[in-house]
Amino acid sequence: MGMRTLSSSCLVARQIHRFVFLLGAIGVSLGGVRQAWAEPATDSSSRGGETRVDFVHEIAPVIQKRCGECHVGQRSEGGLSFNTRQSVLKAEVIVVGRPEESELVRRISSNDPDERMPPNGPPLDRETIEKIKLWIAQGAAWEEGYTLNPQGGHTEPPLQLADVTIPPADQELTHPIDRLVREYFRAHNIAFPAVVDDQTFLRRAGFDLVGLPPTPEEVAEFLANSAPDKRDRWIRRLLDGRTAYADHWMSFWNDLLRNDYTGTGYIDGGRKQISGWLYTALYHNMPYDEFVRELVAPSSPESEGFMRGIKWRGNVNASQRVELQFAQTTSQVFLGINMKCASCHDSFIDRWKLTDAYGLAAIVAEEPLEIHRCDKPTGQRAEPHFLYPELGDIDPNQPPKERLKQYARLLTVADNGRTSRTIVNRIWHRLMGRGLVHPVDMMSQPAWSPELLDYLARYLVDHKWDLKELIYHICTSRIYQAVCDESAMPGEEKYVFRGPLPRRITAEQFCDTVWRLTGSSPAKPAFNPPVPERKADFVRASLTVADAFQMALGRPQRDVVVSTRPEAITTLQALNLSIGPRLHQDLEAGARNLIQKFAEKPANDLILHIYLMTLTREPTPAEQQVMKDVLDIDTWEVPTRDLEASRVADLLWMIVMLPEFQTVH
């Protein structure tokens, strides 16, 4: 069942809806999509609206603080090491999906002093134990490549970017990125991967840059072009499409800046949208340094919503005051630093202290800010302070508006390589499936190629912080256009880069592709971009309010920063793809629209159109036979108007269930 094309053994057309749930579950679990660790035995995200546990921020700090002395780093007492997920599973202390059967839960819950873990200090509080149990129930997710031994024998790179010497070109590799990657491959005895064919390239670039695969007309145009630089020109053409570019990247930045069209705080004024400003900035390709400064120290009210955060109602933990939110979000988004732990106490997973978090918070504070440790006041007042004083510091005697300007300037000075590295790493992750540094919010971790990271960061700065130019530079490299690395295993102890990784399409990309094909997009967007010259053929999902279907496919609630979406397939997604009403309504309406559009043309034209619009290729002979069975026709010359709409809807459903459709290769 690992094939990526349809075969006649997949299903019988007349019985397709009898097996819709079974096939849906199979369709989303076939090969071609890297699964994050293992699928949870129970998907708690579908039970009672439980929020998924954040391992890095909620579980790892507890393990580091309370278990680290005996079970982290070089210590593995009793055969248990918490360094990686594999070492935990090897010790057989947890049963994934079944906390009640897990030895770890039994030991941390025990009242027997000879059995209880941790043996020293007070027992874990009930809330922490319940969080660990929920984490195990949800599958014991663990950020791929994350280790609980953060020092790892390495130190943070210097703030200033290195002057990278580009290796010499050869007959095959002239692009600077490829020449740096070639040296890495040589050091690891890896052959440079082959380049994908034109149709795979078109689909990959389309999804990555504008969120949509090419149209049949675009495929034909590209394949007919014999110019040696046609791929470079195509990438430039996609990036020059300002509407499609802004529509697509709106989702990336909404996730990262926790901006949305509805949600917590918007009604009662405790939160403010930046949607209009953000879309305009993307549409006009605002330089990234200016982009950062306008978010941190807004020159107009349009962009101040990010900096002001969310004013939560009711009793709020001190670490969730808007000033502390400012410290957490700006450090995470722009510097790749986890300041959440340090907002309550000195961090257990890196070098940041409580005073560092409060020093950032004091920059924006309108009045003296008292430091709280674990929600208890200390009597100390926070002083405005920048995390890297070697670049400069904040004048505490200035009013908040001036302090914000100072902070924004320090974030974007050329010598602050942390800011340029962080955004470069996020873009590389977006285009290649994994960052040069992993995870993307832990930029103190070593890059698999520090030289490539610093080269790209310098490239961005030297090109006036132009993100489109950075994307163009990456996408015109041979390594971006290389065949995907299908051998990468989630959670391998030491990651070795071998090429781009296959990636699931996002919820928005799924909806957009279906809506454009079927003409079933919403009549109006939830957010109407304030760009008079903007022209769009249909309403994009990035501009709509997330419904249950999009959220099931991974679109997040944006009340926290979301820098990456989960790769794991969940039962909730399988259910929504299989029997969820939203998709089936779209496909049924789309079937009627397509029959009307192709009414006077033979059925073969319809099938070819569907395949090119979704998979960027023509159907194989075996697939053509399956299509005939599904449509209950003997010849492709049958006029489309004679086809049954329900059968065309079944056919559409079969296509969108294919891993080939749901994956960017």
N, C-alpha and C positions, 0 to 999 in steps of 0.2 A: 504493500500500500504506500510505498515511499515515492511513487512516481509523481511527476508534476504535470502530466497531461492526462486527459480523460481516456478511459478505456471502456470497452463495451461491457466489461465485468463490473463496472462501478455501480450501476443501478439499472433498473428497468423503468422506462419512462412512465408507464402506467401506474407504477407503485411508488413514485418518487416521494410523494408527500407522506406515505405511510412510514417511510424511513428517514424523514427529514431531520429528526433530532439526532439519530445515530450518525447519519452522514455528516451532519454539521459538526459534531464532535470530532469525527475522523478528519474532516476537511481542515480544521484548524490545528490539528495535532500532527499532521504529516511533516516529513522532513522539509528542510528549506528555511525554517525559522529557528534560530538559536533560542533554546529555552533557558531561562535563568534558573540554574540549579535543577530542582525537581519540581514538578507540579505538586502543589499541596494536595494531600488526600482529602482535605475539606477546604473549601474556598470560603473563608469567613467574610470576605468582602460582599458576599451575596446573602449573608445571614444577619438580619437585624441592623443593617447599615453600619456594621463595625468598620472603623477606620483601620487601614493597614498599618502595622507597627513599623516605625522608622528605625531600622537596625542601627545605622550609624549614630543616630542622635539619641536613641532611647535605650538600646540594649548594650551596645559596645561600651559606653562610659561606665555602666554598672559592672560589667565583667572586668574592665580595666582596673577599676578602683577596688572592688571587693574580691576578685579572683586572681588578679594579676601577679600577686606575690608568689603564688604556687603554680599557676597554670598559663602564664604568658611569657613569651620570649624563650629563654633557654630552659625554663622550668616546666616540667610536665609531671607533677606528682600524681601517683596512682595511674599513670598512663594517659592522663587527660591534659591536652594542650588546647587552649582557646585561640591559638594564633590564626588558624584558618577554619573554614567550615569543614573541610575534609578531615582535619585533625579532630574536630568535635565529633563528627559522625563515626570516625574510626574508633573513638573511645566508647561508642555505643551508650552514651549517657542521655541521648534524646531519641525519641521515636517520632519522626517527622509527621506532623498532622495529628499526633495523639499525645498531648501533654500529660494526660492521666496515666499513661504507660511509661513515661520518661523518668529515668533515674534522677536526672538533674532536678526535676520538679519535686520529686519525693524528698531529696536531700535538702533543698532550700526551704521546704515547707515543714521539715521535721522539727519536733520539739525535743528530741533526744540530743543532748549536748555532744554525745560521742559520734553522732551521725550527721548532725546539722552542718550545712555549708552556707556561707563560709564559717570556719571554726572560730575565727577570731573576730572580735567586735560584735556589735548588735546584729541580730538576724535581719534579713531583708524585710522591709515593710510589706504589708499586704498588697499595696498598689503595685509595687515593683514585681512581686511574685506573679500577680495576675497579668502584668504586661509580658513577662517572660512566657507564661503559659499561652497567651494569645499569639505571641511570636511563633512558638512551636506549632500551634494549631494552624496558623496561616502558612506553614511550610518552612519555617526557620530560614526565611530569606536572608541572604548575606550578600552585600555588595560585591560583585564579581571582582576578584583580585585584591579585595580589602584584607589587610592583616591587622591583628590586634597587637602587633609588635611595632608601633609606629616609628620608633627610632631607626630600627632596621639597619643600623650601621651607616646611615647616610645623614647628611646635613642639608638644610635648605640651600638652594642655589643663591648666589648673590643677587641683590636687587637689579643691578645694572646688567643689561644684556651683554652676552659675550660677542666678540667679533669672530664670527664663524668663517672659516676658510672653506670655500666650496671645492670639493674634489674636481679634478679635470674631467672634461667631457670625453666620451668615446663615440664611436660611430652610431651606437644605438641610443645612448642616453645623453641628452644635452640639457634637459631641464634641471635647474638647481635642486629641486626637491628629489628628483630621481637619482641624482648623483650622490646626495647624502644618504638616501635609502640604500643605494647600491653598496656603500661602504658598510652599512649595518648588516645587510644580507651576507656580504663576504665574511664578516666577523662571525656570523652564525651559520655559515655553510648552507645558505638558502639561495636557490636559483630565483632570479627575477621573474615574477609571474607573467604569463602571456596577457595580451590586451583582449578585452571582450569584443564581440562583433558589434556592428553598427546599431543593430536593433536593441541589444542589451544596453549599449551606451546611451542611446536616446531615452530609454525608459528610466535608467538610473539618473541621468542628468535632469530629466523632466521632474521626477519626484523630488530630487534633492534641491533644485533651485527654484521651482515654481509650484511644486506640490501636485503636479499632474503629469501623466504620461502623454506622449505626443499624439496628435490626431492622425488619422490615416493619410491626410494630405501632406502633413509634415513628414511622415515616414517616407512617403513616395518621393517627396522633394529631396530629402537627405540622401536616400539610397541612389538617386539619379545623379548626385553631385560627385564628381571624381576629383575635386580639388584636394590636395594633400593637407590643407589646413582647415578642412570643413568642420572638424570637431571643435577647434578653437573658435571658429566663427559662430558655431551653434551655441556654445556656452555664452559667448558675448551677446548673442541675440536673446537668449533666455534672460540674462541679467539686465538687458536693456528694456525688457518688458516690465515697466514700473508697476503696473496694476497687478499682474500675476505675482511678481516678486513680493510686493507689499502684502497682498492677500495671504500668501503662503507663510512668510516669516512672521506675520502677526501672531500666529500660534506659538512659535518659539519664544517670542518676547513676552507675550501674555503670561505664559507659564513662568518664565524667569522673573518677571517683574510683578507677579501675582496680581495681574490686572484682568478684569472680566467685565461683562455687561450686566450681570445680576449677581447677587450673592451677599454674604455677610457685610453689613455696614452701609451698603449703598442707599438703603431707604431712609435710615435714621440719621444720615450725615456723618457716620463714624468712619467713612471710607470714601475715597473719591477716585473716579475713573481718570485714566490718562489716555484713553483710547484714541481720541482725536489727535492729540499731539503725537502719540506713538505711530499711528498710521502715516501721518504726514512726514514724520522723520524717516520712516522706511521708504516711502514713496520717493522722496527727494534724496535718499541716500546720505543722510546727515553723517558727517565724519564721527567716528566712534568716540573720540575724546570729547567732542562737543556734546554728543549724546549723553555721556556719563555726567558731564558738568551740569547739563540741564535737568537731569534727574536728581542729582545730589543738591545742587544749589540753583533751583529754578529761577529763571529771569521773568517768568510769567506764571499765572496760576494753572495753566494747561497741563504742566508736567509735575506738579507738586504732590500728586496723589501717592506716588511711590515713596517719596521721602517721608510723608506724614503717616504712612502705614494704616493700621486698623485700630480704631478706638473700641476695644471690646466692652460690652456692657456687663454690669454686675461686678462681683469681686474678681479682681485680676491679679494673678501672680506678679510680683515685682519685675520678673524677667520678661513679662509681656507688655510692660508699659510701652507706649509708642516710642519713647527715646531708646529703649533697649531693642525694639524692633528695628529701628534705624541702624543701630550698630550691627545687628545680626544680618539684615538683608543687604546692606551695602558691602559688608565684608565678604559675604558669601557670593553675591552676584559678581562683584567687580574684582575680588582678590582671591576667590576660591578658598576662603577660610571659614571654618565652622566656629562661630562665636556663640552658638546656642548654649553649649555646656558652660562656657566662661561667663554667661550671663547670670548664673546662679552661684558658681564657685570656680575656683581654678580648674581648668580643663584637665581631664584625665587622659586625653588622647593626643594632645599636642602641647605646645609651650605657652599658650595664651592664658592670661590670668584674669581674675575677676576685675581687676583694675583696668585691664585693657578694654574689656567690653564696656565698662562704665565710662572710660575715657572717651570712647567713640560716642556713647550716648550723650555725654555732657556737651558735645559739640552742638547738638540741636536743642538742648534743654533751654527753656525760657526762664527757668528759675533754678536755684541750687538743687542738685540732685544727690540724694542720700544713697549710699551704697547699701544694698541688701545682699546678704549671703544666705543662700537657701531660704529666701523669702523673709529673713529676719534682719531688721535694721542694725547696722554696725555703728552708727553715729559718725561715720566718716563721710565727707563730701567728695564727690567725683570732680576731677579736674579735666577739662578738655585736652585730649591727647591723641596724637596720630600713632599708628602701630609701628611705623618705621621712622623714628625721629632723625635718623641719619639723612633723610630727605628734607627734613624741616618739621616744624611742629605747629600747633594751633595756639594762637594768642588768646588766653583765657579772659583778657580784659576787653575783647571785642564783643559786640552783640552777636546773637546767633546767626543772623544773616551773613555777617562778615566771616564768622567762623566756618560756616558752610562753604563759602567761596574758597577759603584757604584749604579746606578738606578736599574739595573738588579739584583744585589745582594740584595738590599733592598726589591725588589718585592718577592724574594724567600727565605728569611731567615725564619727559623722555627717559629719565634715569630710573623711573619706577617700572622695571621690567615685569613686576608681578601682575600689573593690570593688563599689559599687552599679552603676556603669556597666557593669562586666564581666558581671555576672549578667543585667542588663537586656538587654545585647547578645546574650547566649547565648539568652535566651528569645525575643527578636525574631527571631533567626536560625531558631530552631526553628519558629516560627509563620508566618514570612513567606518562608523560603527563602534569605535572605541577611541578614547582620547590618547594623546601622547603621554599625558599624565592621567592616572586612573586611581580613584574616582575623580570626576571633574571638579568636585568641590573640596578636594584635598590637594591643593597645589604644592604642599610641602613634600608630597611623595615624589620619588624620582621618575623622570620621563624615560621611556624606553630609548629615546634618542634626544638627549639634551641639546645636541647641536642643531637638529631639525627644529625643535621647539624655539630656540633662540633665533635661528635664521628667520623663521616665519614671523616671530614677534617683531624683529627688526624690520622685516619687509613691510609689515603693517604700518609701523611708525614712519618709515621712510616714504611710504606712499600716502601720507597725510591721513592715516587712520581710516582708510577707505575699505570697508568690509567687503564691498562687491569686488574690489580689486584683489583682495586676499582670496576670496572664493574663486575668482577666475584663475588665479595663480595655482591654487591647489587642484582645481578641476582640469586644467590643461596638462597636468603631469601624467606621466604614463602609469604611476602607481595608483592614482585615483581611477584610471580607466582599466585597471588590471582585473583579471578574473578573481572573484571572491574567494577568500580563504574559508573553505567548508570544513577544515580540520580543527578549527579552534574549539576548545572545550571550555564551557563556562567554569570559572573557578580554578583553572590550572594554576599550580603553585607559583610558577614564574612565567609570566606572559612573554611570548616571543611574537613580534609582529611579522606576519607573512603576507599581508595584503588587506584590502577592504573586507569587512565582514558583512554577510547578508543581514538585512534589517527588515523588521516588520514595517509595513506602512502604518502611518498614524491613523487615528480615528477620522481626522479631517481629510486626509488623503483618500481613505476608503470612501467616505461620503461624497467627496467632490468627484471622484472618478465615476461612481454610480450615478450621481445626479447629472453630470454632463452627458453621459451616455444615454440616459433614459429621459432627460428633460423633466425630472421630478424634483428639482430643487425647490426650497421654500420660495414663496412669492416675494417676500421682503426680508431683508437682513434685520437682525436685532440692533446692529450698529451700522449706520450709514456714513462711510468715510467722508470727511469734509474736504474733498479734493474735487473741484468742479470739472477738471479735465479728465478725471478717471472714467474709463470705459470698461465694463465687464459684461461678459456674455451670460452669466448666471450667478446666482448668489452662492458665495463660497462658505463652507462650513466654519471657517475661522471667524466669520462675521455673524454667526448665529449663536443663540443661547444653547449651551450643551444640554441635550436631552438624555434620557436614560440609555439610549443606544450608543451615543458617542462616549458617554462616561463608562459604559461597559467595555468599550474598545480602548480605554486608557486615557481619554481626555480628563484632566484632573479638575477638582475644585481648587480654585486659585486663591485660597486664603493663606497659603504658605508658598514659599519659593519652590518651584519644581524645575530642576535642572535636567533631569532625565526621566523618561517614562519607563515603566516596567516592561521587560521583554517576555516575562512569563505568560503563558496562555492560561486563562482561568476558566472555570466552569461557567461563570456568569457570561463570559464572552461567547462561549459555545452555545449557550442557551439563546442569547440574543441573535446570534447569526443563524441559528436553526429555526427557532419558533417565535422569535421576537416580532411583534407586529410592525414595527417601524420599517425594517428592511423589506419585509414582504409587501407592505403597502407601496413602497417605492418601486419595487420590481414589477408589481402588477400594473401600476400606473405607467411605468416605463415600457412594459410590453405593449400596451395599447398605443402609446406614443410612437414607438418604433414601427409597429405595423402600419400606422397611418403614414408615417414618413416614407416608408419603403413600399407602400401599397402596390404600386405598379411595377415594382422591380422583382426579379426572382429571389427566392429565399436564400440562394447562395450569396447574394449581395448583402443581405442582412447579417448572415453569419460572419462574413469577412469583416464587415464593419464592427461587429461586436468584438471580435478577436483583436483587431488592430487597436481599438479604443481601450482595451483592457490589458492585453498581454503583449501588444506591439509586435505581433506576428500573425501569420496565417494558420488556420487549423491543419493538423496532420491528417492524412487519409483515415487513420483509425478514429480520430475525433470526428471527422465528417460523418462517419457511419453512425457513431453514437448520436450525433445531432439529428440525423434522419430518424433514428428510433424515437428520440425525445419528441420531435415535431410530428412524428407519425406521417412521414412523407416518403415516397419512393424515388423522387427525382428532385434535384435542386432547381429545376425550372418552374416549380410551382410558384405562382404569384404570392408574394408576401401577404396580400390581403386575405388569402384563403387560410392562413395559419390561425390556429387557436391561440388566443391571448394567454390562456393558462399554461400552455405548453411553452410559449416563448418566455414566460416568467420563470418556469422551471429551468429552462436553459440558462437564463441569466443567473439564477441562483447557483447553478452548478459551476459557472465560471467564477463567480466571486468567492466560492468556497475553496477554490484551488490555492494551495500554498504558493504557486507561481504568481497568482494575482496578488496575494497578501504580502508578498516579499519583494524587497528591492535587492536584486542580485547585481 
